[in-house]
């Protein structure tokens, strides 16, 4: 009888050790993969490598460069990085203006700037009288933000809804939330 208990204990201890080893090996491979991908850009959004970059031009005359994982590493849906800033934007909208009515005029260029550090999603097509300018959700180094630009084509009201969620690293615990950020426009 004592021999049977000893065999059961040995078997149970062996199985627990096997499960624990498997879990540790799985966590180790996920951590090593994420550390190699996150080492190219730090948490502050700076990137020293421009590998895999290509240049193009946007509708507003500024130039954009696609930098591998720069935009997405900072929470933007696009890896395009636009230089030239928001020099010709008539209306610049930031998260503090959420749930407020923003005034604009026909022909204005509206620029939505959502700060790095969150994973952002937003419109990828024109929304009623607001015609989108590409690329949608690009990274702006000068504003430290993900940017969407729209040209106002007409008068009336319009609403743009963006969503924010936690920007998580692979292999790390991450809070699960999604926050809706509506912006209402009254165009005269």
PyMOL commands that set and color helices and strands:
alter all, ss='L'
color gray80, all
select helices_A, chain A and resi 2-38+70-73+95-97
alter helices_A, ss='H'
color red, helices_A
select strands_A, chain A and resi 54-57+63-66+80-83+91-94+101-104+109-115+118-121+130-140+145-152+156-166+178-187
alter strands_A, ss='S'
color yellow, strands_A
deselect
rebuild
show_as cartoon
